[in-house]
């Protein structure tokens, strides 16, 4: 690979980098809070299911 090909490659990267549209900070924060909330809800749900199964299997034993 020659030097010109490497320069052309990085110029292309720089050009594409400029085309990226970044989300607003408010949107990122909102979506992050939403994801953390969903993870929390599913964690609690799985914990409750686990408690129920432990109780049911405790009765069988």
Order of alpha helices (4+ residues) and beta strands (2+ residues): alpha-alpha
